[in-house]
């Protein structure tokens, strides 16, 4: 399972507050799916699949960099 942080989201062109908001929504989504681990405030990475579900786009990793495949 690939994980993503707000720094990597920033590399896709999202602003700092957008990155934090997307990560927060992804963590809430994961908690709602039954993964209580993601309710930790200090946790800053989430599965790429959760981000893709929120954004509605596919993210691709190439050479350890995230690429937007839209």
ChimeraX commands (.cxc) that place a marker at each C-alpha (Angstrom):
marker #1 position 0.00,0.00,0.00 radius 0.5
marker #1 position 1.45,3.33,-1.02 radius 0.5
marker #1 position 1.20,6.26,1.36 radius 0.5
marker #1 position 1.24,10.00,0.69 radius 0.5
marker #1 position 1.94,13.07,2.83 radius 0.5
marker #1 position 0.91,16.69,2.55 radius 0.5
marker #1 position 4.42,17.54,1.27 radius 0.5
marker #1 position 3.91,15.20,-1.67 radius 0.5
marker #1 position 0.45,16.69,-2.30 radius 0.5
marker #1 position 2.12,20.09,-2.37 radius 0.5
marker #1 position 4.40,18.83,-5.13 radius 0.5
marker #1 position 1.26,18.18,-7.18 radius 0.5
marker #1 position 0.39,21.87,-6.99 radius 0.5
marker #1 position -1.98,22.05,-4.04 radius 0.5
marker #1 position -1.57,24.89,-1.56 radius 0.5
marker #1 position -0.57,24.27,2.07 radius 0.5
marker #1 position -4.08,24.63,3.48 radius 0.5
marker #1 position -5.55,22.49,0.69 radius 0.5
marker #1 position -3.00,19.76,1.46 radius 0.5
marker #1 position -3.89,19.77,5.14 radius 0.5
marker #1 position -7.61,19.69,4.34 radius 0.5
marker #1 position -7.22,16.77,1.91 radius 0.5
marker #1 position -5.16,14.78,4.44 radius 0.5
marker #1 position -7.74,15.52,7.15 radius 0.5
marker #1 position -10.59,14.33,4.91 radius 0.5
marker #1 position -8.64,11.19,3.96 radius 0.5
marker #1 position -8.00,10.39,7.62 radius 0.5
marker #1 position -11.71,10.86,8.39 radius 0.5
marker #1 position -12.59,8.57,5.47 radius 0.5
marker #1 position -10.23,5.88,6.74 radius 0.5
marker #1 position -11.67,6.12,10.28 radius 0.5
marker #1 position -15.18,5.80,8.83 radius 0.5
marker #1 position -14.04,2.65,7.01 radius 0.5
marker #1 position -13.05,1.16,10.35 radius 0.5
marker #1 position -9.34,2.02,10.55 radius 0.5
marker #1 position -9.17,3.71,13.96 radius 0.5
marker #1 position -5.39,4.09,13.60 radius 0.5
marker #1 position -5.99,7.16,11.43 radius 0.5
marker #1 position -7.71,9.08,14.26 radius 0.5
marker #1 position -4.23,10.03,15.54 radius 0.5
marker #1 position -3.66,13.80,15.28 radius 0.5
marker #1 position 0.06,13.40,14.69 radius 0.5
marker #1 position -0.29,10.98,11.81 radius 0.5
marker #1 position 0.55,12.80,8.59 radius 0.5
marker #1 position 0.40,10.13,5.91 radius 0.5
marker #1 position -2.58,8.34,4.40 radius 0.5
marker #1 position -3.05,5.69,1.71 radius 0.5
marker #1 position -2.98,6.98,-1.85 radius 0.5
marker #1 position -6.30,5.20,-2.49 radius 0.5
marker #1 position -8.01,7.46,0.08 radius 0.5
marker #1 position -6.67,10.58,-1.64 radius 0.5
marker #1 position -7.76,9.26,-5.04 radius 0.5
marker #1 position -11.26,8.63,-3.69 radius 0.5
marker #1 position -11.52,12.16,-2.31 radius 0.5
marker #1 position -10.05,13.95,-5.35 radius 0.5
marker #1 position -11.59,11.71,-7.99 radius 0.5
marker #1 position -8.32,11.42,-9.90 radius 0.5
marker #1 position -5.71,8.68,-10.26 radius 0.5
marker #1 position -2.23,9.32,-8.84 radius 0.5
marker #1 position 0.77,7.47,-10.28 radius 0.5
marker #1 position 4.19,7.04,-8.67 radius 0.5
marker #1 position 7.21,7.31,-10.97 radius 0.5
marker #1 position 10.74,7.22,-9.55 radius 0.5
marker #1 position 9.31,7.78,-6.03 radius 0.5
marker #1 position 7.53,10.94,-7.19 radius 0.5
marker #1 position 3.79,11.36,-7.35 radius 0.5
marker #1 position 2.31,12.23,-10.73 radius 0.5
marker #1 position -1.22,13.34,-11.53 radius 0.5
marker #1 position -2.58,11.03,-14.20 radius 0.5
marker #1 position -5.58,13.21,-15.08 radius 0.5
marker link #1:1,2 radius 0.2
marker link #1:2,3 radius 0.2
marker link #1:3,4 radius 0.2
marker link #1:4,5 radius 0.2
marker link #1:5,6 radius 0.2
marker link #1:6,7 radius 0.2
marker link #1:7,8 radius 0.2
marker link #1:8,9 radius 0.2
marker link #1:9,10 radius 0.2
marker link #1:10,11 radius 0.2
marker link #1:11,12 radius 0.2
marker link #1:12,13 radius 0.2
marker link #1:13,14 radius 0.2
marker link #1:14,15 radius 0.2
marker link #1:15,16 radius 0.2
marker link #1:16,17 radius 0.2
marker link #1:17,18 radius 0.2
marker link #1:18,19 radius 0.2
marker link #1:19,20 radius 0.2
marker link #1:20,21 radius 0.2
marker link #1:21,22 radius 0.2
marker link #1:22,23 radius 0.2
marker link #1:23,24 radius 0.2
marker link #1:24,25 radius 0.2
marker link #1:25,26 radius 0.2
marker link #1:26,27 radius 0.2
marker link #1:27,28 radius 0.2
marker link #1:28,29 radius 0.2
marker link #1:29,30 radius 0.2
marker link #1:30,31 radius 0.2
marker link #1:31,32 radius 0.2
marker link #1:32,33 radius 0.2
marker link #1:33,34 radius 0.2
marker link #1:34,35 radius 0.2
marker link #1:35,36 radius 0.2
marker link #1:36,37 radius 0.2
marker link #1:37,38 radius 0.2
marker link #1:38,39 radius 0.2
marker link #1:39,40 radius 0.2
marker link #1:40,41 radius 0.2
marker link #1:41,42 radius 0.2
marker link #1:42,43 radius 0.2
marker link #1:43,44 radius 0.2
marker link #1:44,45 radius 0.2
marker link #1:45,46 radius 0.2
marker link #1:46,47 radius 0.2
marker link #1:47,48 radius 0.2
marker link #1:48,49 radius 0.2
marker link #1:49,50 radius 0.2
marker link #1:50,51 radius 0.2
marker link #1:51,52 radius 0.2
marker link #1:52,53 radius 0.2
marker link #1:53,54 radius 0.2
marker link #1:54,55 radius 0.2
marker link #1:55,56 radius 0.2
marker link #1:56,57 radius 0.2
marker link #1:57,58 radius 0.2
marker link #1:58,59 radius 0.2
marker link #1:59,60 radius 0.2
marker link #1:60,61 radius 0.2
marker link #1:61,62 radius 0.2
marker link #1:62,63 radius 0.2
marker link #1:63,64 radius 0.2
marker link #1:64,65 radius 0.2
marker link #1:65,66 radius 0.2
marker link #1:66,67 radius 0.2
marker link #1:67,68 radius 0.2
marker link #1:68,69 radius 0.2
marker link #1:69,70 radius 0.2
view
